[in-house]
Amino acid sequence: MNLSILQEVEPKEFVTIQIALAKMANQLLQVPIHQFSRETINLKYRVLLRERNLITTSNRIRQKELYKAFQSKFPKGFLDEYESAINVNDEYNWLKVITRNLKRHVHPFRHLLILYFLEQDLESFLQIEADTGPFGSGPWPCLNKAANHYKEFVIHEVNVTRDFKSNAPIGTFECSCGFIYARKGPDRLSEDKYRIGRTKAYGDVWKAKLHELAVDGTYSIRALARMLGVDSKTVKGHLASVEKIEKLPDKVFPPMLHMYRKQLLKGMQQYPSYSRTQIRQCLPKEYIYLYRNDKEWLFEQLPIIQAKEKPKSIVNWDVRDREYLSKIKQLYKELIELEKPVRITISIIGKRLGILSNLEKHLDKLPQTEKYLNKITESIQQFQIRRCCKIIDRMLLEQEPVLLWKVQRIGAVKSHHFHEIKPYLEEYLRTKQEVKSYEQTTG
């Protein structure tokens, strides 16, 4: 048998993956292109990565863990064969780009590799809802059974921290009525939003309701616990602390002080959404007495001070867009002509013009500026190519032999990066030499 005519056979584990990818590619061709956008695809990826604990509580992707998990999903040599090997030291390798940079394009085949890693096909992937964080998007319900807004969506912020042992996200929800609860995430079912993992504070509305029901005398401890959504020990503990206060001598705890405390708490229960100013206007006598005689206790009971909204400045973004565009075009001409090249980035442009904050926070309001920045800003590789081309131009101008190893040394490009840009430089040099040769023969 002539061994030279034998075709190389793919490893068996390659074939299984190839078939799965081929099926997904066929599915992709059947789906209307308008169903996709980089933003929605990225948010769907985040849902699946969050399920694998590959997203931190601060909403950042654990890139090292993702790289290890992704590499282990494919047999050795598979990614190399399909020109999709990942250089972990490259800040712009395609795996990092596909999961965090919406401005850069990644080949559709590599999206199929991600879907295979995430154990999805096109049909199941399209059904996934976009990621809204470990606890969904707000507002969230107040779960204080003593409040008249119980289960109403009145909490507009969640504070997410990390569980020390499991690294799972912990969400803390704080209502203006003083009730604070927390639970471990992420939420997987819609019913999870009504789940309390731990109550951190009951607040004065809850305490006032407990006191009111206890004074009534018709309810048992168990009944009180059931009505207020706690266990019997919690009710006993709170009632015991109230009894201790009430048993203090009059000199330590004057009757008027006790009366005004009760009236303030009752008023706060009646108007749970009132701010400090509104409570002061509603209960002026009680407020001023407690302010003068029991200030520390008063401020502990009052609602948290709401941050005042900064007055919105009137900005003509169209005018600003045109101004920024003009300034950036002028700066770009100066940067591109520098003897020692610098990489063109939003950061360097923003810093030099003193407009970095607006470019980072309000670029969506500056469409012309954004379009031009997308056109001129450079990746590291693009900057390396431009820098090396500039060196080649100088060598040609000085009629010096153009040796690419020398270009690499002068340009200070690492070998593995230079290997990637070398074909571009060879093509650039060939074109320049052809133009020069043509000019000499026709001149």
N, C-alpha and C positions, 0 to 999 in steps of 0.2 A: 504494500500500500504506500502511495506517495504521500508522505506526511505534509508536504508543502501545500497540498490542496485542502487540508483540513481547516475549517473555519474555527476561529476562537469562540468558545462557548462561554456565554455569560454565567457567572456564579448563580446558583439556584436562588439565593436570597435576593439577588438583584432583580430577578424576573418577577417576583411577587410585587415588589415596589413599582416596577415599570408598568405592570398591568394596572395597578391602582392609580398611578399618575395618568396613564392613557385614558382611563375611564373618566377621571376628573377633567382632563383636557377636552374630551368630547362633550361633557356636561357644560363646560365653560363656553363652548362654541354655540350652544343652544340658548344661552341666556342673553337677553337684550343688554347691550353695553350700558344703557342709561340706568340700569339697576345698581351700578357700582359707582363708588366715589372713594378716594383714598381715605377720607375722614371716616366714613361709616365702616369701611373694611378694618381700619385701625382700631376703632372702638369695639368691633366684634372680636378681633384678636385679643383685646384686653380682657374681655369676659372669660375667654378660654384660658388665658394665662393666669388670671386671678384664681380660677378654680384649681390650678396647679401650684398655687402659692408662689408664683413667679413675679408678683407685683407687691411692692412694699406698702406700708400704711400711708406713706407720703405720696403714693400713686406713681412711683418710679419702678421701672422694670429691672428685675435682678438679672443683669446682662450675663454675668459669669455663670450663674446657675442655668440660665436659658441656653447658653452656649454648650455647656456640658450635657444637658438633657437632649438638645437637638443633635449633637454629634453622636450620642449613644443610640439614637433612633435608627441611624443608617449604618449599614455594614461598611467596613474599611474599603476605601477606594471608590465608593459610589458617588459621593459628592465631587470628587476629582474628575471622574469620568464625564460628568455633566457640567463641568466648569463652574461649580458652585461651592468649591472649598472655601472655608472661612478662615481668614487670618485674624486671630483673636487680638493681635496687637494693633490692628488697623482700626482707628476710631470710626472709619467710614466703611467697615465691611458690611456686606449686604444684609446680614441678619440684624445688625443694629439699625441700619437705615430703614428696613421694612417695618420695624416695631416702634420707631420713634420719630422719624423725619418725614413729614407729609409733603415736603417740597421736592424730594428726590424720587426718581422713578426706579422701580425694580422690575426685572423681567417677569412676566406672568408665570413662567415655569417655576420660578423661585417661590411665588405665592402658593403654587401647588405643593411644593416641598413643605412649606409651613403648614398647609392644611393636612398633609399626611402626618406630620409630626403631631398635630393637634387632634388626630384621629377623627377628621371630618371629611365629608365630601361636599360638593357644591350645594346640593339640596339642603343638607342639614345646616351648613354654614349660613345660608341665606335666611334661615328661620331664626337665627340667634338675634336677640335684641341687643342694641348698642349698649356698651358699658356706661354705667352712671355712678360708679364707685361702689364700695363694699356695702353701703346701706341705701343705695338708690338715690334719687334726687328728691330734695325736700319740697315742701315742708313735711314735718313728721308730727305724729299725734302726741298730745300730752296724755300720759297714762295715770294721772292723779284722779282716783275715784272720788275724791272729796270736792273736786272742782266742777263748776257748772259747764266747763268746756272739755270735759273728759272725752277722750278719743277724737277731739277736733284737731285739725292740722294747723297748730299754732306755733310750732317750733321751727325756726327757719335755718338753724345752723346745727351741725353735728361736729363734735371734736373727736377726731380719729387718732388713737394711739395704738401701740403695738403690745400684744401680750408677751410678757417676758419669756414664758416657757414655750409656747407654741408658735410665736410670731404671728398669730392670727390678729386681725384688726379688732380693736375695741372701740365702739361708738358710744359717746357720752352725750345725752340729750338733756338740755336744761330749759325749763319753762319759766316764764315770767312770774308764775305763781309760787316759785321756789322749789318745785318738785324736780329732782334730778335723778335720772336713771341711766343705766348703761347695759350693753349686751355685747356678746362676742359675735363677730361677723365672719364671713359675709352673709347678708340676708339671701336666702335662696327661694323662699316662697313669699307671696304677697302678705300672708298672715304674720310673717316674722316681724313686721313693723309694729305689731301690737304686743310684742314679747319683751318682758323685762328680765334681764339677767341679774342685775343687782340694783337696788335703790340706794343712791348715794346721799340724798337729802329729801325729806318729806315736805319741807317748807311750811310757812305759817298758815296758809289756807287749809292744808291738811290737818295741822295741829289744832287749829280753831274749830274745825268740824268735829274732830275727835272730842274736844272738850265740851262742845255743845251737845253731842250725843250722850256723852258720859254723864253730864249734869242732868239730862232728861231722866235718867235712872231706869228706863224701861228696857234697855238692851243688855244682854250678857256680854262678857268679854269676847266670846266666840262670834256672836252676832256683830259686834263692833268690828272685829277683825275681817269678817266676811264683807261687810259693807264698805270698808276702806281698802280692801285688797291687800291685806297683810296677814301675818300669823298672830296668834294670841300673845306671844312673848313680846312682840313689838308694841302692841297696845298696852300691855302691862307696864313695860318700860317707860313709855311716854307718860302714862297716867301717874306713875310713881314720881317722876321728875316734877310734874305739875303740883302734886301734893306736897312735895318738899318745899317748893316755893311758897305755897299758900300757908304753910305752917310757920314760916319765918315770923319773928316778932314785928309788931307794927313799926318800931323804930328803924328796923332794918328794911322793912318793906311796907311803906305807908299805904293805907287803904285807897287813897286817891290815885296813887301810882298803879296799883293793881287794877282799879276801875278803868283808867285811861288805857292801860295795856289791852284789856279785854275789848274795849270799844274800838281801838285801832285794828286789832286782829279781826274783829267782826266786820269792820268796814272794808278791810282788804279782801276778806272772803266774799263780800257782796260785790266788790268791783275788782276782780282778779287781774284785769288787763290794764288797770290804772298805773300811770307812772308816778314817781315820787312827787312831782309837782301837783298832779291831780289829786293825790291822796292828801297833800297838805291843804289844798283848796277845799276839799270835801270835809276834812276833819281838822280845822284850824286850831281849835282849843286843845284837842288831844295832842296834836303834833307839837305845838309850841311848848306845852307842859313837859312832854317827854324829851324834847330837844334840850330843855334846860335842866331836867332832873335825871334823865336816864338815856343820854345820848347814844352810848355804846349799844344798848339793847335796841333802840329805835333803828339805828342804821343796819343792824343785823337783820331786822325784820323787813325793812323796805325793799322793794324790787331792785334788781341790779340796774345801775345807771346805764341807760341806752346811749350808745355812741351817737353823737349828733352827725347828721349827714352834712358833708361839706357843700357849701353852695356851689351849684353847677356853673362853671364859667362858660360863657357863650363863645364858642370857638367856631370860626368859619373854616371847616376842614378842607373845603375846595380850594380856598385861597392858600391855606397852609400847604396843601398837597403840591400846588404849583411852585410855591417858594422852595420847598424842600427839593423838588425835582430839579429846579434850576441850580441850586447850590450843590447837589450831589453830582450833577453832570460836570460842573466846573471842577469839583474836587477829584472826580474820577480821571479827568484829563491830567491833572497834576500827579496823581498817584501812579498812573500807568507810565508816566514819563520819568519816574524816579530812577536815578542811576543804580541804586540798590533796591531791587523790587520788594514790595510788601504785598502780602496776600489781601485781596479785596474782600472784606467781610462787612456785614452790617455793623458789627461792633466798632471796627476802626473808623468807618464812615460816621457813625453816630457820635463817637467820642470826639473826633476832630471838628465836627460841626456843632457839638454841644446839644444834640437832639436825640441821644441814645434812648432816653426814657420813652419818648413818643414813638420811636421806631419799634421798641420792644412791646409797648402796651397798646398802641393805637394804629398799628400798621394797616389794620382792616379798614380804617377810615381814610387811608391815603392810597387809593387804588393806582394812580399813576406812579407814585413813588415805589410802591410794592412791585409793580410790573418791571420797572427799570432796575430795581435791586435784584430781582430774580434773574435778570438778564446779565448783570455785571459781576455779581458776587461769585467767588471761586471756591471750589472744594480744594482740599489739600493737593489732590492729584492735578487738578487744573492749574493750580499755582506752580507746582513743580514743572509742569510742561512749559508754561509761559517763561519761567525763570531760565530753564535750559535753552529754550528757543532764543532768548535774548543773548545768551552766551554764544550760541551758534552764530547769530547775526554779527556779533563783535568779532569772532574769529574770521568770518568770511570778509568782513570789512577790512581787517588788518592783514588779509591774505595769509592767514595762519592755517595749517592743516587741521581739519576738524576731526578730532578723535573723540569718540563718544565716551570712552573711559575718563578722558580728561574733562569733558563736559560734566560728567557725573561728580567728579571730585570738586570742581569749582562750584557746581551747584549745590554741593553738600546733600546729595540725595542718597538715602540708604539703598543698598543693593537690591533688596526684595521689592522696593518701590520703583527703582530704576528699571528693573526687569519688566514691570508692567507698562511703563511709559515709553520704553525704548522703541517700539514699533511706530509710535506717533512722531518721535524725533527723527527716525530714519526717513519717514515719509516727508517730513518738513524739510530735512536737509536735501533730499533728492529733488524736491520741488524747487527749492532755492537755487540749487546748482543748475537745474534745467533752464530756469529763467535767466540766470547769469550767462549760460552758454548761448542761449537764443539771442540775448542782447549783444553779445560779442560778435556773433555771426552776421547779425543784421545791421550792427552799428558801423 
